[in-house]
Amino acid sequence: MHHQLLCLEVGDLPRAQRDPVLLETRTLWKLLQVEGRYLPSASYFQNVQREIQPGMRKVLTGWMLEVCEEQDYEEIFPLAVNCLDRFLSLISLEKSQLQLLGSTCLFLASKLKETNPLMAETLCAYSDFSFTYQELKSMEVVVLKRLKWDLAAVSPQDFLPFLLHQLPCLSEKRGLVLKHTYTFIALCTTASADHNFIAFPPSVVAAASLLSSVCGLQLHHLWGPSSCQGLIQLFACTIRCDPEFLEACQEQLERILESSLRQAQWSRIPEAKSAREPERSSTPTDVRDINL
């Protein structure tokens, strides 16, 4: 008698299949209950850090995002930044160790989320060997101890399946909507220190990002309402928050997008030197050397 195994793995990276049980209301309630446990302090720059400034964090998170994009690990980025902010909410850090901490958080997040996590040697190379393999492993132990081994924070991506479930008419555009939504979430994550996004729960960030994506792509009319106000009410009801609070988060997010687009337009003229440089992410030296 021949026995056959059903293999659902596709490609080199096996992924779990979608479980409809995880879309039940009780799962959403549990996420909403525990998301506040993993929120970092919104004032750690003023109350904890002596050398680290918001501008340094912005440069570091931008570099972390580049690493995640090149390695095709965008989903681990919010979790890694959450570990970064939670650690900085507890411990005063020297600016010379900031990139080491960011690399360690990427290392831990990839171990938690990916079947093939980032290699320590790869992160050392991305930093232009500004730290050693042993320093990365030592910092890993420090971060785990300070965060009490509780790394499985609730991220904005955890709420997207519940929000998308409310919009079945977007099933054909799901890939495009998710791509834009991930971009908005990354924008919130990198700019949170300057724009107080640290104070917004992940559920609100997810709803605001998806709302900006759907309305920006002019897809809200597929659901029914003639404006985005109907979606605001729907998402606010889903995540149980004040619609005005959600709308304020969305407006702030769109202002950040406009500001980022203006900055991108000013930086489109490449210097001759940068044109000859390799495309691989390089060391953000101003993470350590920036003087604000």
C-alpha positions, 0 to 999 in steps of 0.5 A: 500500500502506497502512502502519499503526503500532501505537500503545500510548500511552494518555492524555497521558503515554506509558508503556513496556509491561511487558517480561517479560525484565526479570523474569528472575533475572539482572535481579534479581541485577544490581539486588541487586549495585548497590543498595549503591553508591547507599546514603547514609551513615547518619551524615552528620548527625553526621559531615558536616552542621553545621547540618542536623538530622534534623527539618529533613530530615523537614520537607523530605521531607514537602514534597517528597512533597506536591509529588510527589502534587500533580503525580502524580509519586509514583514519583520521590520515593524517587529524589529523596530518595536524591539528597538524602541522597547529596549531604548525605553528601558536602557540608555545607550551610547550612540556608537552602539545604536547600529549594533542594537538595530542589527540585533533586533533584526537578527532576533525578529528574523529568528522569530518570524522567518524559516530562514533567519538572517545570518549574523555574518550577513548583518556584520557585512551590511554594517561594513563590519562596524561590529563583530560577530561576537559583539552581535551575539553578546548584544542578543543576550542583553536584548533578550534579558532586558525584554524578558524574552518576550519578543512576540509583539503585536504588529500592524500586520497582525490586524490586516487580515481582519480589516481586509476581511471586511472588504471582500470586494478588494480580493482581486486587488489584494496584492496591490493594496497590501503592497501600498499598505506595507509601504505606509506601515514602514513610513509610520515605523521610520517616522514614528519618533518625529511624528509621535506615531509611537503613541498609536497602537498597532491596530490604529496604524494598520487601519490608517495605513490600509485606509490611506492605501485604499483611498489613495488607489481610488478603490473605496468606491468598490465597497460602497460609500462615496467617500472614505468616511464610510471606511473610517467608520467600518475600520474604527468599529472593527478595531474598537477605536474612536473614528476621530482618532483613526482619522487623525492618524490617517491625516498625519500619515498622509502629511508624512507621505507628502513630506517624504515625496518632497524630500525624494524630489530634492534628492533625485539628482545623484552625485557622481560619487554615489553613482559609482557606489554599489547598490548594496546597503552601506553603513549609515555612518551618521548613526554614530557620528551625527551631531544634533 
